[in-house]
Amino acid sequence: MRSDEFYMHRALDQAHQGLAAGEVPVGAVVVDALGEIVGQGFNAPVALHDPSAHAEIRALRDAGERLGNYRLDGCTLYVTLEPCLMCTGAIIQARLARMVYGAAEPRSGMVESKANLFVQPWHHHRVAVQGGVLATRASRLMREFFSARREPPGSA
């Protein structure tokens, strides 16, 4: 199996695809127990007119289709940004073994920033969580995206 950094680079590749499409640059990949990427996705709520089209949800859907099961036992999700409430719930429901994220999301992150939903006692499944993998790169991508959006037209 390759390193967490290797797979986070693949998630960053997805984030760059989202950036190229004009979406908030968040990317995700799902890796099975053998180290194969079985799902991938980038943010696309604007293009798909779908508020649930976050990178994590799209990667989970892709993996579920490829594996023929909504339960992704033994799989790990790599995502460039700390998941939101919706995505955290989907990660738990998918029965992932592990979730690795890059940068913290101070406004809506549900692992370290606003709450930690993964440790709540009412959940029937536990997901191992690790944050901060290639956080600097993921943070920089987000800052550059939002900085460019705030620039007045023609100022660049």
N, C-alpha and C positions, 0 to 999 in steps of 0.2 A: 504494500500500500504506500502511496506517495504521501508527502507531508501536507499538513494543513495549509501551508503557504502555497503549495502547488495548486490545490483546489480553490483557494481564495483568488489566485490569479485567474482561474477560469471564471469565477464569479465576476471578477472585475472586467473580464472580456465581455461578459453579458451586459454589465453596467455601461460599458462604452457603446454597445449596440443601442441601448436605450437612449444614451446621450445623443447619438447620431440621429435618432428618430425624434428628438426634441422632448423626450420624457425625462423626468427626474432620474438621474443615473444610479439606479440600484439594480444589482444583478444577483442571481442565485443559481446554484447547481445542487443536484441531489446525487450522492455517491452511494453505491451499494456496498455491501460487506466485502466484496472482492476488489473494490477500488475503481470500479467502472462508473463513469458519469451516465446516469440513467434518466436525468431530468434537468432541464435548464429553463431559465426565463429571465426577462428584464421587465422593469416597470412599463406598463402600457395602458394605464387607465384612460388617458386622453385619446389615444388612437382607437382603442377598442370601445370607448364610451361605456366603461365598466369600472365602477369604483373598487371592485375586488381584484382587478388585474395588477396586483402588486407582484414583484419579482418572485417572492416566496410562493405565492399561490400558483403562479404560472409554472414554476419549477415542480411543485408538488403534483399538479395536474398532469404535467408531461410525464413524470415518473410513474404515476398511477396508471396512465394509459400504456406506457411501455411495459410495465411489470404486470399489468392486468389485475391490479389490486389497489384498493385505497389505503390499505395498511402497508406502510413502508418499513416494516420490521427490519432492523439491522442497518438501516440507511442513515446517512448523515447529510444534513442540509448545510451548505455554505452560503452565506448571504453577506453582502458588503455593508449593510447597515442594520443596527439593532432593530428587531421586528416590532411592529405595532401590535395593538390589541387583537385585531382581526387575524393577523398572520400567526401570532403566538398561539391562538386557539386552534388554527388549522394545523400547526406543527404538532401540537399535542394530539389532536384527533388522528393525525396520520401515523401515530405510533413510532415516530422516528426514534432511533437510538440516541442520536446526538445532533446538536445544532451549534454551528460555529459562525460567529459574526465578526465583522471588521470594526467599523466605527460605532460609537455610541450615538443615540438619537435623543438629544436632550428634551425635545418637545413631546415626543410620544412613545419613546422606547419602553418596552414592557419586560425588560430583563434587568436593567440596572438604573435606568434614568428616572422613570416615573414609578415603577413597581417591578416586582419579580413574580410574574404569573406562573412560572415554571415550578416554584416551590410551594404553591398553595396546597393545602391538605385535601381539598375536595377533588383534585384531579385523580383519575384512575390510572394514569400513566406518567412515568417520570422520564424526562428527556435530559441527558447530560448536556451542559451548556458551557461554551468557552467563548469569551469575547476578546477583542483587541488584536485579532490576527490581521496584519497589514492595515491596521487602523489609520495610519498616517496617509497611506495612498487613497483609501476610501474617503477619508475626510477631505483630502485635497480635491478630489473629483467633485464632491458635493459643493464645496466652497466655490470652486471655479464655475460650476454650473449656475449657482445662484448669483454670484458676482456678475457674470455675463448678462443675466436676465435683468439686473438692476441698472446696467449701463444705459444711458440715453442713446437712442438710435443715432448712428453716424459718429459716435464718439470714439470708436475703436480705431 
